[in-house]
Amino acid sequence: MSNEQTNITTATESAAPITAPEAEPFALVKKIGKTTYKVRIHFSTTSHETMSDKIKRMLKNEIQQM
């Protein structure tokens, strides 16, 4: 793994850059009963499939398994 750090800036570009290791990945937090779920997402930078295509493919596979 490389020691290089990628600079990430806010949408307004006015804040100081945050280096990738310091940045907290986005997480969806949902509490159900006494359990708290944190869901983090990751997108491949080399993928050629859109999110819409992926959802359609997953639904199609789900229907075929029924």
N, C-alpha and C positions, 0 to 999 in steps of 0.2 A: 504494500500500500504506500502511496506517495505521501510525503510530508507536506506537500503543497496545500494551501488553504484557499478556498474559493470565497470571494467577497460577495455577500448578499446585502442588498440595500432595501430600504422600505419603498413602498409605492410612491411616496412623496419625494424620495431621493434627498431629503433634507437632513436626515439623521446620519450619524456616523455608520460606516459599514460594519456588519457583523460577520465574523468569520464562520465558516460552515460548522466546525466542531462546537462552537458556542451557541449556535442557533438551535432552538428547541423545535423538533418536528411538529407539524400540526397534528393535533389529536382531537377526535370527537369523544367527548366524555358523556356517558349515560349511566345514571344510577338506577338500578332495578332492585327493589327491596334493599337488602343490606350489602349488595354487591355493586361495586363501581367498575364499569368497563371503560377502558381507554383504547380507542381504535386509531391507529396511525396508518397513513397511506403512503405508498411509494410508487412513483411512476418511473418506468424505464425510459432513459434518454435515447435508447436505440429502437424502441418499438415503433411500428408503422400502423398499429391498430388504434383507432380512436376509442374513447371511453364508451361511446354509443355502440360501436361495433362489438366491443368486448361484452357489454351487457346483453346485446342481442344473441351473441354466441353462447353465453352462459345460460340464457333462458332456453335457447334451442336445445342445448345439451340436457338441461333439466327435464324438458318435455319428453325427450327421447328415452330417458331413463324410467319414465313412468309406465 
